Amino acid sequence: MEQVMWDGGRGTGGGEVDEERCPAGVIVTLTPAQPNSELVSICTTTDNMNKNFKWVERGYGKNSIKLLHVRRDSAVHSIKEFVVSTQLTLASDKDYIHGDNADVVATDSQKNTVYILAKKHGVTSPEDFALLLCSHFLAKYPHVQEVVITVDAYPWRRQVVEGRAHNHSFIYSPECLHTCKVDQKRGEEPLVTTGLEGMRVLKTTQSAFVNFVSDEFRTLPDMKDRIFSTIVSSSWQYNKHKGVDFGKIWVTILKIINDKFSGPPDTGIFSPSVQNTVHLIQQAALTDVPEISQIKVTMPNKHYYTVDLSKFKEVGSKDNNEVFLPVDTPSGNIMAVLSREDPCQVKSKL
Ligand SMILES: O=c1[nH]c(=O)c2[nH]c(=O)[nH]c2[nH]1
């Protein structure tokens, strides 16, 4: 679609079409003048998209569709609370170019589909529900070219009361969120990406950062023993989707992150840098989980600075390694994406 930003109202009293500046054969929409701003008009062509332009991406859907599903097939109930977003890309672009809605599956209908499929098929993992939605939209609407579904799962856990798992009571345990995205193009296999977000952890020792660039810009001293705190986010791509136990793999990767950050309970694990901890996690995940082809890990370095108490007589003579100032921003931001050199090698082993 060709849009020409045009100041047609300037100096004309507003709202009048300037024939010279807006070429013939175009529809002119005059937007009302904003207070204290110049009148801006938009010229929209009725022809096909300007040949000088091409689509990079287009799609439409409903975001943040909230859903609680309760399984009640016995006295023991189970719940899943999801926030689902849908996005369809149609084979034709006539909706964008001409405003022709004949092929448009309304975002409202997309939202209804989420509830209807949850009722008909139930809900197991976020990934399986996203895969179900993708295959439904592609099968039902032959003119849909691509479907992208994202699901964020809320961290509900069954309550334990008097040492026993409760039949129908749950507690919100926001240790971290389970997210996922499934992207399926017509005629292709779905690409499943799972994520883990917002896992805030802190350890009080077994972390150092020394021997980094020393020049006129450096003020940070070598730190042989420091607090290490971060909010881990991670996402990994699957190289298959059939027969995968997504829930089990999510727990496996959560455990790897915990193991490589915390280490054994008595001794911990030494971290010479956030970068190295990120890499240890990625290496272990790609080694232990053959179903994934790559993994991204992001670890902001949430700084805790030692408070300078040296001027205070009562405590000044003693080293302070107990009282710290938590610093919200800025934080260091360390990330890496690690992939298999040859994803086919692992596929053949599966
Ligand atoms: O583990 C760290 N990596 C860095 O790159 C860095 N930079 C910094 O100021 N502190 C740290 N810590």
The ligand as an SDF file (V2000), in Angstrom:
LIG
                    3D

 12 13  0  0  0  0  0  0  0  0999 V2000
   30.7470  -11.8610   35.1130 O   0  0  0  0  0  0  0  0  0  0  0  0
   30.9240  -10.6990   34.7000 C   0  0  0  0  0  0  0  0  0  0  0  0
   31.1160  -10.4840   33.3730 N   0  0  0  0  0  0  0  0  0  0  0  0
   31.3350   -9.2300   32.8510 C   0  0  0  0  0  0  0  0  0  0  0  0
   31.5250   -9.0750   31.6210 O   0  0  0  0  0  0  0  0  0  0  0  0
   31.3390   -8.1580   33.7540 C   0  0  0  0  0  0  0  0  0  0  0  0
   31.5080   -6.8280   33.5990 N   0  0  0  0  0  0  0  0  0  0  0  0
   31.3910   -6.2650   34.8190 C   0  0  0  0  0  0  0  0  0  0  0  0
   31.4660   -5.0190   35.0610 O   0  0  0  0  0  0  0  0  0  0  0  0
   31.1660   -7.2180   35.7720 N   0  0  0  0  0  0  0  0  0  0  0  0
   31.1270   -8.4110   35.1220 C   0  0  0  0  0  0  0  0  0  0  0  0
   30.9230   -9.6630   35.5770 N   0  0  0  0  0  0  0  0  0  0  0  0
  1  2  2  0
  2  3  1  0
  2 12  1  0
  3  4  1  0
  4  5  2  0
  4  6  1  0
  6  7  1  0
  6 11  2  0
  7  8  1  0
  8  9  2  0
  8 10  1  0
 10 11  1  0
 11 12  1  0
M  END
$$$$
